[in-house]
Each structure stands twice: as structure tokens, then as C-alpha cells.
Amino acid sequence: MYVSANTVVSAVGSGIGPAIFVAILTSRTIAHTPIPDPIVFRNMWIVGAVACLAMGAVALLVRRPRYVSVAEAVGAAGPLSDIEAAPSGA
């Protein structure tokens, strides 16, 4: 399930990202030339920085599994759907 979700997100990201940057890059050109105006490159850096901040915020909100010791996991009364055993070094 993770692999298929990762494939979908990667495909969407790799399709939308370049399209956004091309749209920004071609939004304003120097008069009578196909050369982008220098202000456009600053706008591209701003959009990239905002995207990085947004992805960082999403990464901080991702739920992490709660680790418990093996003894607690064995003695638990209910199903352990969201609990994983602690790594051997913990």
C-alpha cells in the first residue's frame, strides 16, 4: 500500500511541479524577446521556498507509531493495531 501511494504522489508531484515552474517562468518576459524577466527567477525561488516549508509542516504532522517494550506488547489485553515492539537496542 505504501509503495503504490508513494508512486501516485511521486507521479503527481513530478507532473505538477515542472508545470508550475514553467508557467511562472513564461509569465513575464523582456519586451520583444522570449527571455524571462529577471524578477521571474526571484518568484520561482519564493514558490520553491513556500513549497519546502509546506512539505516540512506536513512531515511534522505525520503520525509516528508508539513503541512499547516487548513485555508490554505480550501482556497487552487488546489488539496491537497501532503499537509496534521497541527496537532491540531500546
N, C-alpha and C positions, 0 to 999 in steps of 0.2 A: 504494500500500500504506500509506503514511504517513497519507494523508487518511482512509482507512477505519478505521485503527487509532485515529486521533485522534477520529473520530466515535463509535466504540464507547466509548472511555474517557470522553469528554465526556458521553455519554448515561448511562453507569453512574454517573459522579460527580454529575451533576445530578439523578439519581433517588435515590441513596442518601444524599447529604449532607443535603438537607432532611428526609428521613425520620428520620435520626439526631437532628437538632436538635429536631424536633417531639416525638420520643419523650423526649428529655431535658427539654424544656420542659414537657411534660404529666406528667412522672413524679412531681412533688410540687407540690401546690397549697396555698394558705392554706385552713384549715378552712372548710367550707361555702360556698366560693366557687370559681369557675373560674379565679381569678387565680393565676399561678405564684408559688411561694415565691421570694423574692429569692436564696436560695442556688443556685437552679437556673441563674440567669444567670451566676454565677461558674463553675459546672460547664460551661456552654456555652463560655465563654472558654477554659477549660482544655482541653476537647476540641478546640477550634479551634487552639489553640497546638500541641498534640501533632500534629495533622494537618499543620500547616505545617512542623514540624520533620521529620516523616516524609517529606514531599514534598521538602524541601530535601536530605535524605540521599539520596533516590532520584535527584535531579537531579545530585548529586555523583558518583554511581556510574555514570552513563550513559557509555558508551564513546564517545570522540571519535575521528574519523578522524585518521590520521597524515599530515601534509603533508610532501611532498618537493618538491625543485626539479624543473622540467620536464626538465632534462638527466638527472637520476637516473631519472625516470619513463620516459624514452625508452630509456635504456640498461639498464633492468631486464631480467633474463633470464626472469622468470616472469610469470604473470598479475597484474594490479594490482587485485585484487578489493577490498581494504580500504585502498588508497592513492589519495589524490587529489592532483592537482597543486596546488602552493602558489599562493596568490593573487598577482596580478601585482605588488603592492607589496612582497612579501616577499623 
